[in-house]
Amino acid sequence: MFESPADIAFRIFNFPVYYYGITLALSILCGVYTAYFLYKKYYDRVLAVNIIDFSPLIILIGILGARFYYCLVNFNYYFLHPFEIIYIRQGGLSIHGMIIIGILSLYFFGKKYKMSFLKLMDVFLCGTALGQSIGRWGNFFNSEAFGTPTNLPWKLYIPLSQRPIQYINYEYFHPTFLYESILDLFIFVLLILLFKKCSKTPGIIACLYLILYSFARIFVEHFRVDSVLNIDGYPVAQIVSFLIIIAASIAMIYISLRKSEK
């Protein structure tokens, strides 16, 4: 059984430091270092240092994109509470928003630093898988992103204040944060094992991540009860994941065909 100890780790001069923020910082650090290490090892030792140079901006842009996307799919709430848009210490970031804006920003930084966009995609999305695996534990501390009620041995206790009204009489739920954390870690390990071979065709690793993570997200969404936006009964996260699978599959075929023609 799982139960969050609290959402606040400690206080500094009565200022709360949240577990969510700690796990977010750790996930970002691990993700960026992974990207730097992989680019240095498999692509270019000299240019790899540029990743350290522009990573603070990538991080900021990614967080802003993740927050903007989250607020967009929660438009009705944030339209009425606009000042809460900047309050992210207690959660409210969307990985899909981070991925979309992150990819766009990588294209810009690739041009600016004369680095391969596809190679940057490979290393950063591989690092993203590791970062997600760590970052999902922030949801655990916040008692959020959980699934339907269950009595399985690995059930998650959710405080009364955090339960949806329709499940107010249930105490234990599927720990979907854990499901996704495990799947993300599996994806990361698989990509690392494939990286040496796939690095000969830049872009393949990135496409594999997008496809594998999207399938994982579709699976996890079947359990979650906190989807903020549904279209014809389907969570928007599943719809976006399905579209990403199609786009990444087409991109992978294109990259493979282009490589075979050379």
N, C-alpha and C positions, 0 to 999 in steps of 0.2 A: 504493500500500500504506500502511496505517495501523499505527502501533505506539505504544502509550502510553509516554511518557518515564519516568513513575513516578507513584505515587499521592500522594507527598509533595512539595509545592511548595518548602517551606523550613522552617526551624526557628527558633523564638524561645526562647532559653534552653533549648535541647534539647527544646522542646515542638513536636511536628510540626504543621504547618499543611497540610491536605490540599487538593489540587486540587478534590476533590468539594465541600468546604465553600466554596471560593472561587466555584465555578460556581453553587452553590446560592444563595449570598448575592447574586451578580450577577443571577441569574434572578429572585429575589424583588424586588430593587430595581427592575429594569426592569418587572416585572409590576405592582407597586404604582404606580409613576409613570405607567404607561400608563393604569391605571384612573382615577387622579386627573385626568390630562390629558383623557381622554375625557368624564368626568362634567362637568368644568369647561367643556369646549367645547360639548357637545351637550345637557346637561341643566340644570345649575344651578351657576353660578360661585360662589355664596355657600356652598351646602351642600357643595361639592366638598372644602373644607378638612377636613371631618369625616373623609374617607377617610384623610388623613394622621394624624389623631388616633387612629383605632381600628385602623389598619393593623398596628401592632406586635402587637396581640392577635390579629388575623386571621392573621398570619404564624405566631404561636405555636400557635394552634389548628389551623391547616392542617398544620403539621409534626407535631404530636401525632397528628392524624387519619391522616396518611400513614403514620406509624410504627406506629400501632395496627393499621391495616389490614394492613400488611406482616407484622407479627408474628402476626396472626390467621391469615393464609393459610400461615404458616410455623409453625403452632401446635406441631407435634411437636418441632421444633428448640428453640423458645424455652421450651417447657414444661420441657425438660431443661437449658436455659441461661438462666434468667430474668434474670440480671444483665446479659446482653448486650442486653437490650431497650433500654437507655438509650444504647447505643454506636452512634451513627449517623454518626460521622465518616467511616466507610469505606463508607457506602451503606446501603440498606435502607429506602427510602421508596416508597410506592405512590401514584401520581397519582390513582387511583380513590378512595383513602381521603381524600386532600386535597380532591378535588372534592365528595364527599358531605358531609364535615363542614364544608367551606367554605361550601357552599350553606346549610346549616342555620344557621351562624353569621351569614351575611349577612342572613338573615331576622330574627335577633335584633337585629343592629345597625341594620337598617333601621327597626325599631320604636323602638328607643331614640333614634335621632337624627332620627326623622321623615323618613326618606328612602325613596324607592320601592325596594322589594325587587327588582322586575324591572329597574330601571335599574342598581342595584348589580350584579345578576347579569350584565347586558350588559357593563359595563366591566371587572369583575373576571375574567370568563371570557375576554374578549378579551385582557386582560393575561396570563392564564394561558397562552394559546397561545404568546405570545412567551417567557414564562418557561420553558416546557417546551422550546422550541427551544434555548434557552441551556443549561438544566439538564441535558439529555441528554448533554452533553459531559462531565459528571461521571462518567457510566458509562464513557466512553472512558478517562479517566485511571485508573479502577478496574479496567479490563479486565473489564467485566461487561456483562450485557444484550446479548450477542452472539448471532449466529444459527448456522445449520448451516455445515459446512465448505464452502469455495469457493476457486476460483483466479481469480476475477474481478480486474481491475486495481485495484479499490478494496477489496480484501480487507483484513481486520484480523488482525494477528498477536496471538495470545493466549499468554501465558507458560504453561509446563507446569503450574505450580501452580494456575492458574485454569481449566484445561480439565476438562470433565466426563469421568468415567472412560471412558465409551463413545467419546469422541473424543480419547483421550489421545495417539494417534499422528498427529493432525492439527495443523497449525500455524496455518492461516489460515481465518478464518470470516467470514460476512456481518456487516458493521458495522451491525447493526440500530439502534444508537444514532443513527447518521447518517441512516438512512432516516426514523426518526421525527422527528429534528431538522428535516430538510428539509420533511417533511409538516406539522409544526407551524408552521414559518415560512410555508409556503404558506397554511395556514388563517388565520394572523394577518393576512397581507397582504390576503387575500380579505375578512375581516371588517372591516378598516379601510376598504376600498373601499366596502363596503356599509353602513357605520355611519351615515352621514348620512341615507340613505334609510330604513333600518330603525329608526333612533332614534325615528321617529314612532310606532312601535309597540313600546314597551319589552317586552323578553322574547324577541323574535325572534332577536336576535344571540346571546343565551345558548343558545337552542335549536339554532341553526345550529352553534355551537361544539360542543355536546354530540354532535350527530349526526355532524359531520365528523370530530371527533377519534376517536369510537368506530369509525367505518369505518377510519380510519388505523390504529388500534390492532389491529383485527381482522386487517388486512393484515400488519402487522409481526409479529404473534404467529405467523403461519404460518412465519416464519423462525427465531424464537427457540428456543433449546434449554434455557433455564433456568427454564421455568415451574415454579413451586413447588407448584402444586396443579392437578390435572386432574380433571374430572368427566366420566365416560364417555368419556375420551380427549380432551376439549376443555379447553384452558387456561381457568382461571377468569376471566382477563382478557378473553377473547373472550366468555364467557357474560355477564359484567357489562356489557361494551360493547354487546352485542346488546340487553340489557334497557334500557340507557340510550337507545339509538336509539328503541325503542318508546315509552318514557316521554316523551322530548323531542319526538317526532313528534306524540304526542297533545297535549302542552302547546302546541306551535306551532299546531296546528289550533284548539285552544280559544282561544288568544290572538287569532288572526286572526278567528275568528267573533265574539268579543266586541267586537273593534275595529269590525267591519263593522256591528254592531248599533247603534253609537253615532251 
